[in-house]
């Protein structure tokens, strides 16, 4: 995964989008990764996996 500084991400937002469409990109602030930018398709895939793995919620008994 490629990492960009927050400054580079801010001033090169178009480049960040282009990079993130191909592979998730970490954005670092003060040298520490704080967020990941990814293509919407990858986000939707991960959300679908998460939904499949969650056990059904227990109903509260009163």
PyMOL commands that set and color helices and strands:
alter all, ss='L'
color gray80, all
select helices_A, chain A and resi 6-11+13-22+40-53
alter helices_A, ss='H'
color red, helices_A
select strands_A, chain A and resi 2-5+25-29+32-37
alter strands_A, ss='S'
color yellow, strands_A
deselect
rebuild
show_as cartoon
